[in-house]
């Protein structure tokens, strides 16, 4: 079950990174970056 959860978080983090690269608006990029940081922390800090 942990593998499935980590795979979902990794997929969402990759999708957010792709959105961050494509978005033109600074404020939308800032919001995406904040959510992306949370997903990356969740991905690496889960024990």
C-alpha positions as CSV (number, residue, x, y, z in Angstrom):
1,X,0.0,0.0,0.0
2,X,2.9,2.3,0.8
3,X,4.3,1.8,-2.8
4,X,0.9,2.9,-4.3
5,X,0.8,6.0,-2.1
6,X,4.3,7.0,-3.0
7,X,3.6,6.4,-6.7
8,X,0.6,8.7,-6.5
9,X,2.5,11.4,-4.7
10,X,5.4,11.1,-7.3
11,X,2.9,11.3,-10.2
12,X,1.3,14.4,-8.8
13,X,4.6,16.0,-8.0
14,X,5.8,15.4,-11.6
15,X,2.5,16.8,-12.9
16,X,2.9,19.9,-10.8
17,X,6.5,20.3,-12.0
18,X,5.3,20.1,-15.6
19,X,2.6,22.7,-14.9
20,X,5.2,25.0,-13.2
21,X,7.4,24.9,-16.3
22,X,4.5,25.7,-18.7
23,X,2.7,28.4,-16.6
24,X,3.4,32.0,-17.6
25,X,1.8,33.9,-14.7
26,X,4.1,34.6,-11.8
27,X,1.4,34.2,-9.1
28,X,0.2,30.9,-10.6
29,X,3.8,29.7,-10.6
30,X,4.2,30.7,-7.0
31,X,1.1,28.8,-6.0
32,X,2.2,25.7,-7.9
33,X,5.7,25.9,-6.3
34,X,4.2,26.0,-2.8
35,X,2.1,22.9,-3.5
36,X,5.1,21.2,-5.2
37,X,7.3,21.8,-2.2
38,X,4.7,20.1,0.1
39,X,4.4,17.1,-2.2
40,X,8.2,16.7,-2.4
41,X,8.5,17.0,1.4
42,X,5.8,14.4,1.8
43,X,7.6,12.1,-0.7
44,X,10.9,12.3,1.1
45,X,9.8,12.5,4.7
46,X,7.4,9.5,4.8
47,X,8.9,6.7,6.9
